[in-house]
Amino acid sequence: MAVEGVAAARADYEQAAALARQAGSATYLAAALRGLGDIALLEGRPDEAERHYTDALARFDPHAMRSVGNRARTLVGLGRIAHLRGDLPAALEFHRRAAETAVSMGAFPEPARPLEALAGVAFAEGDAAAAAVLLGAAVTLRGTPTPPGTETSALTGHVRQALGGRSYECAYARGLAMSRARALLQAGVSEQVITASPLYTLFGESL
């Protein structure tokens, strides 16, 4: 995102936060704080991002469908911060919780985000093949290819370079061939959560 775009997005989220406070809306305030956390993380201020994310997470109604996407993205943000700090086990847990949050409320294709983040963790752990599988599985969940110019597309380039083109394509294809239910298992979402999801019966898939 261009510098001007980041500044404009920050101003929009700050205005949204102010309006939400005036209206007394915890849900909208939490969403604005999540956005401010994303901006702070993008600009290289993980401590500030963590404060925004933690504040947002405390304000979301865990039972409200309208906030589930923002809750999942907040958890992904916290996972990215843990990753930056080198705490890969904590990053894995945040991303798993993000996927589980989205799945439990039937919010698709939101679980694709934590799968992409998990691919980054796998690559950081030195397992480029697992990263490629997760990148393919994320596309399965999203239903569309990875957009260019994103953090995920940059990761894809690094993974491809590490494995070599042919090995990358084979591993990526394994993820792409997974059912959505199997892709969610790859993210660490439990079978119990998957089968209880409101959308599971619409998949027409078996584990």
N, C-alpha and C positions, 0 to 999 in steps of 0.2 A: 504494500500500500504506500502511495506517495506521502511525503511529509505533510502536504496540505490536506490530504484525505484523513490522515491520522488526527491532525489537529481538529478538523471539522467533526470527526467522529467523537473525539473526547468532549468537545463543546456540546454536542447533542446529548451524550450520556449524562453530562453534568446538569444540563437543563432538565433532562428527564428525571434525574434523581431529586432535584429541587422541587419539581412539580409533584412527584410522588410523595415527598415529605409533607408538602402543603396539603395534599389530599388525604394523607394518612394511609396510603396504600403500601403495605409491606411487600406485596408481590411485585408491584411495579418498581419499587425502590430496589428490591433485590436484583431484578433484571438489569436495572441501570448500573448497579454496583458490579455485576458480572461483566458488563461491557467495559466499565472503567478498569476492571482487573485485566481484561484482554488487552486494552490499550497499553497499560503499564507494562505488561509482560512483553508486548511487541516492542516497546521502547527500551527494554532492558532494565526494568526496575522490578525485579521479582519480589522484593520485600513489600513494596507498595501493592503489587498485584495480589500477594497473599492476604494482605489486610482486607482488600476489597472482596476477594473471594470468600474469605472466612465470614465476613460480615453478611455477605449475600446468602451464604448457606444457612446461616442462623435465622434468616428472615423468610425463606421459602416455606410454603405450606407443603409438607411432604405428600399430602393427599390430593393436591390440586393438579388436575390434568394440564391446565394452562401454563404451569410453571415447570413441567417436567423437563422440557428441552433445556431451559436455562439452568436447572439444577444439574443436569448431566454435563453441560458445558462447563459449569463451575468446577465440578469434580475433575474434569479433564484438565482445566487450568491448574488446579492444585497438583495434579499428577505431573504436568509439565515442569512446574517449579521444583518438585521433588527430583525429577530427572536432571534438571540443570544443576542441582546441588549434589548430584551423585548418589542420591538415595533411591536406587532403582527398585528395591522391594516396596517402598512407600509409593513410588510412581505406579507400579503394577497394581497395587491395591486401590489407589484412586481411580485408575482407568477401569478396573473391574467393577467398582462401585458405580461408575458412570454408566457403563453398559447395562448393568443390572437395574439401575434406576429407570433407564429408558425402556428396557424390555418389560419390566414389571407393570408399567403403565401403558404398554402397547404403543409407544411413541417411536415409530419407524419413519425414516431411516436413521434416526439419531445415533444408534449404536455404532454406525460406521466411524464416527469421530474417535471414540476410544480405541477402536481397532487400529486406526491409523497411528494413534499415539503409542499403542502397544508395539507396533512395528518399529517405531523409533527406539523403544526400550530394548527390543530384541537385537536391533542393530548395534546399540551401545554395548550390549553384552557380548558382542562378537558373533552372533548367530544371524548372518545375513540371509540364509535360506529361510529361517523362520520368519524374518521380517518380510520377505517376498511373499510367503504364504499369507501372512496377515494383510498385506496390501491387497492381494487378490480377494481375500475374504471380505475386506471392507467394501470393495466394489460390488460384491454380491449383495451386501446389505443395502448399499446406497442405490444400486440399480443403474448407476451412470459411471463413466470413467472418471478418474481423478482430474480435476480441472488444472490447467497449466498455471504456472506462476504462484503456486501455493507452497506452503511448508512441506506438504505431503509429496508434491511433485518433485521438490528438491531431494527429499529423502529417497524417493524412487530412483533418482539418478545415482545417488551414492550406493544404494543397494545393488543396482544393476552393474555399476562399475566394480564393486567388490566381488560379485559372483561371476561376472562375464555374461554376455548377452544370452547365450543358450541356456545356461544353468538358471539364470534369473527367470526366463520365460517359462521354464518347466515348473519351478517352485511357485511362481505367480499363478500359473494355470491351475495348480492344485488348489489354491485358495479360491480361485474364481469358480471352480467346479463344485465347491461345497454348497450344500443346501444352506438356507439362512439359519436353520436351527444348529447345524454343525458349525457354521461360522461363529455363532454366539458361544458355543462351547469352547471354541478356540480362544475366545476372549476371556474365558474363566467364569462365564455366567453358568450358574448351576442348572442342571436338568430340571430341577423342581421349579425354578423361576421361569425357565423357558416354557415349560408345558402349562404353567398357570397363566401365562401372558394372554391378554385379551385377543391377540392376533394369531396365536399359535395355531388355532383350528383353521385359520384362513390360509396358512402356509400349504396345507396338504402335504406335509413332509413328515418323515419319521426321523428319530434321532439314531 
